[in-house]
């Protein structure tokens, strides 16, 4: 249940209003390391592939490193 970092757009928010707006946009967002592991294991299933793609689209370089770490688990 280790939480993952926020999306890149949240980190790059220039104002509190933008940050709060980005906070609610991650409906399909992966929020924990365990969810990332599960999505990677089941990426052949349509829902998990979409879930993983959504998270990858919102990630930055740290997200790339976390994807590598999940591959080793």
C-alpha positions in Angstrom: 0.0 0.0 0.0 3.0 2.3 -0.5 1.6 5.5 -2.1 2.9 6.6 -5.5 3.9 10.2 -6.2 1.4 12.6 -7.7 1.0 13.1 -11.4 3.4 15.3 -13.3 0.8 17.9 -13.9 0.2 18.2 -10.2 3.9 18.7 -9.5 4.1 21.3 -12.2 1.1 23.3 -11.1 1.9 27.0 -10.8 -1.0 27.9 -8.6 -3.1 26.4 -5.8 -6.2 26.4 -8.1 -4.4 24.5 -10.8 -3.0 22.0 -8.2 -6.5 21.5 -6.8 -8.0 21.1 -10.3 -5.4 18.4 -11.1 -6.1 16.6 -7.8 -9.5 15.4 -8.9 -8.7 14.4 -12.5 -7.1 11.0 -11.8 -10.2 8.9 -11.7 -8.4 5.9 -13.3 -5.2 6.8 -11.6 -3.0 4.1 -10.0 -2.3 5.4 -6.4 -0.2 2.7 -4.7 2.8 0.6 -5.6 0.7 -2.5 -5.2 -1.8 -1.3 -7.8 1.1 -0.6 -10.2 2.4 -4.2 -9.6 -1.1 -5.6 -10.2 -1.6 -3.5 -13.4 1.8 -4.7 -14.7 1.0 -8.3 -14.0 -2.4 -8.2 -15.7 -1.6 -5.7 -18.5 -2.9 -8.2 -21.1 -6.4 -7.5 -19.8 -8.1 -4.4 -21.3 -8.9 -2.7 -18.0 -5.5 -3.1 -16.6 -3.8 -2.0 -19.8 -5.9 1.1 -19.9 -5.2 1.7 -16.1 -1.4 1.3 -16.7 -1.5 3.5 -19.9 -3.3 6.2 -18.0 -0.8 6.2 -15.2 2.1 6.2 -17.5 0.7 9.2 -19.4 0.6 11.2 -16.2 4.0 10.1 -14.9 7.4 11.7 -15.2 10.9 10.3 -14.9 10.2 9.0 -11.4 7.3 7.0 -12.8 9.6 5.5 -15.4 11.9 4.4 -12.6 9.0 2.9 -10.6 8.0 1.0 -13.8 11.5 -0.5 -13.9 11.3 -1.4 -10.2 7.9 -3.2 -10.7 9.5 -5.2 -13.5 12.0 -6.6 -10.9 9.3 -7.5 -8.4 
